[in-house]
Amino acid sequence: MTPLTRKRLGKVTLNTLGVLVFVVATFPVYWMVSTAFKTNDQIFTTDFIPFPTQFTFEHVQRVLTDGVAGHSIWLYMRNSAIVALGTILIGAVFALLSATAVARFRFKGRTPFLALLLIVQMIPAEALVIPLFLSVKRLGLYDQLLGLIVTQVALTLPFGIWMLRTFVAAVPKSLEEAAWIDGAGRFTTFWKVLFPLVAPGLVATSIFSFITAWNELIMSLYLISDPTKYTMPVALQYFFGQKGTDWGAIMATSTMMTIPVVVFFLVVQRRMVTGLVAGAVKG
């Protein structure tokens, strides 16, 4: 076998594996969307139906019209949006400032602090329910969306700090020193030199925080008791009943939950590329 043939065979193998991974990763999403537009006969049949033979908007229309537990689905969508966007805004500020401090300054306890961030990430969310519940209760934030935002920030902040620390550390100090020589203050240097270069990392952490907060279920169940403040994952549980499971409504609601995540990713993905280019020019 010639080197050129081996090279081509390697590319074909990699492309085949890439296609296989793509199919495995996207098939559950495809099945969810297709099931949302299937009739009940197609959903509960024992035959394999890869795509709807008869499209129906019954499930989507029923969720939009009847709502969930006597409340409009848009109410739960709004609550989830408030929690997710609040988590991003608050978490991004704390993560960026903390990551800058850890990457740029040498202080006592820095290494144990970084190790603690990794340890916190290893703790399952179920083990943090009771301490977070007590903390939220003492702060007077129980049954408030702000309390849910605070808990989400606490859960996503360690990952955000660790990831942004790598981006901040990769920015040469010489760029900041050059700005200081030109007369720029610390805030100007941070905003016009460091921030554009770190922006792609901030976008990546924002995507992670948004998806985590948007899909959060456990904390929402324990920290919220008012049905008007439930988020989408909690509302989704109402379709699982003792008399049966409404799979059509579940798939329709899940599809609606997925749309904002996809839109958010597409929007911030463009910002990520813009940040890379802008940072390179300013640097």
N, C-alpha and C positions, 0 to 999 in steps of 0.2 A: 504494500500500500504506500503510495507516494505521500510526501508531506502535505501537498495540496489537497489530496483526497481526505487525509486525516483531519485537516483543518475544516473542510466542508462538512465532514461527518460530525465533527464537534459542534459546529454551528447548528446543524440540523437537530442534534440531540438537545442542545440548550433551548432552541426554539420550541421543540416538542414539549420539553419539561415546563417551559414558560406558559405555553398554551394550556397544558394540563393543570397547572397551579391556578391559572386564571379561571378555568371552568369550575374547578372544585370550590374556589373562593366565591364565585358569583352565582353558582347554581342555587344556593339557599335564598338569595335575594330574588332571583328570577322566579323561583317557586312561590315565594311569598306574594309577589306582585301578580303573577298569573292566577293564583288561587283567589285573590281578592275579586277577580272578575269572572270566576266560575260559578255556575249554578250549584245549588246544594246537591243535586244528583251527581254532578261531576266531582264534587269535593269528597263525598262519602262513598264513592264507588271503589271497588277493589281493583279496577283496571287502572293501568298507568296512563295518565293523560298529560302529556308534556306541556300542552297549551290549551286554552279554553276553546272548545268546539262551538260553544254558544256564549258570546260575551253578555254579561249582565252587570248593571250598575246598582243592583239591588242592595248589596252589602254596603257599598260606599254611601248610597243615598240614605240608607237606614241609619248609619252612624251619624251622618251630617244632620239628618232631620230629627231623629229621636234622641240623639245625644247618648250620654252614659250616666246612669244613676240619676236621671232627672235633670242633668245639667248639660249645657252645650259642649260639644267636643272642643270648640274654640276656647272655652274657658280653661280647660286643661292644657291646651296648646300654649295659651298665653302664660300660664304659670310656669310651664317648662321653659319657655323662652326667657322669662324674667330670671329664673334660677341659673340657666346656662350662661346668659350674657353677663349677669352679675358676677358669676364665678370667674369668667374670663377677665373682666375689667379689674376686679379687686386682686385676683390671683396674679395677673400679669404685672401689676405694679410691684407687689411684694416679691414676686419671683425675680424680676429684673434687678431690683435694688439689692436683694440678698445675694444673687449670683454675682453681681458686680463687686460687692464687698468681699465675697469669698475668693473671687478670682484675682482681684487687684491688691488686696491687703493681706498681710501676714499678721495674725493675731493669735493669742493664746486660746487653745481649744478649737482651732480651725479644723484640724484633722478629725478629732472626735465628732465635731458637728457634721462633717461630710459623711462619716461612718453612720451617724445616727439617721441621716436622711435615707440611706440605703436600708437600714433596719426597719424604719417606719414603713417603707414600701413593701416589706415582706409580711407585715401584719395584715391579716384579712380584715375586710370591713366589718364582718360580723362581730369580731372581737372588740371593735371600737364603738359599737352601738351604745352600750351602757354609759361609758365615760363621756361620750359626746352628748348623749341625752341629758345627763346630769349637768354638764357644762352649759348647754343651751337653756335648760330650765333655770339655772341660777342667773343667767344673763337676761332672763325675761323674754327670750326669743322663741319659746315653745309655741307651736302652731302658727308660726310666722314664716313667710318665704325668706326673710332675711336670715333667720336661723338656719334654714336649709342651705342658703348661699354660704354662710360661714363654715358649715361643716364640709361643703364641697371644696371650698378653698383650702381647708385644712387637709383634706385627702389628696388633692392634686398638687399642692404647693411643693412637697418634697421632690416630686418628679420634675416640676418646672424649674426649680432651683438647680438641680443636678444637670439638666439638659442645657440651660442657659449659661451655666458656669463654663461649659466647654466652648460655647460660642464667644463668650467674653474673653476667655483665656487665649483664644486663637487670634484676637485682634492685637497687633503689635503695639506695645507701649509707645514706640517712637512716633506713632501718629498723634497720640494725645500730647506728647511732649512737644511736637512741632506746633500744635495748636496753642499750647501755653506760651511758646516763644513768640508766636504771632499776636499775643495779647488776649487770647480767649480765656474766659474764666472756666471754672470747673463745670458749671451748669451748661455753658455753651459748648464746651468740649464733649460733654456727655450727650447732649441732644443732637449736635451736628456731625460728630465724628463717630462716637461709639454706637449710638442708637441705630443709625442706618445699617451698620455692619451686623448688628445683633438682631435686627428686625426679622430675618428669616427664621431664626431660632424661636423668637417670640411668637411667630405665626404657627410654628410646629407645636409648641406647647399649648397655644390657644385651641388648636384642633383637638388635641388630647383632652383638654379641660372641657371643651364644649361637648364632646361625645360622652365623656364620663358623667357630666352633670345632666345631660339630656336623658341618658338612659338609667339614671340612678333610681333604685326602687326601695332598697332596705331603709335608708335614712328617711325617705319620704313617708314610708309606712309608720315609722316610730316617732317622727318629729312633727307630723301633721295629722290632726284629727278632724279639722274642718273640711268637709267634702268640697267646698268651693275653692280650696287651696291645694287640692290634689294635683299632681303632675300627670303627664301622659302615661308613664309606666304603671302608676297606681290605677288609673282609669282603665287600663287594659285588663287588669285583674278581674273586673266585673263581668267579663265575658266567660270566665271560668266558673261555672255554677254547679250545684249539686245535681241538677236535672240534666246536665250535659254541657258541652263546650260549643260555643258559637264560633266555629272556625272561620266562617266567612267574614264576620265582623272583626275577628282578631286580625286576620290578614289585611283587611281594609284599613283598620286603625294603624297597624304596623307599617303599612305602606305610607300612610300619611305622616307617621313619625319619621320615616326615613327621608322624606323630601327636604325638610329644613336642614338636615345634616349634610345632604349632598349639595344643596345650594350654598351653605356656609363654606364647605370645603372648596367649591369652585371659585367663590369670591376671594377667599384668603389665599388660595393657591396663586392667583394672579399677583396679589400683594407680595407674596413670597419672592417671586421672580423680580418684581419691581424693586424690592428691598435689596436684593443681591446686586442688581445693576447700579442702583443709586449709591449703595455703600462703596462699590468699587470705584465709582467716579469721584466721590467725595474723598475717599481715602487717598 
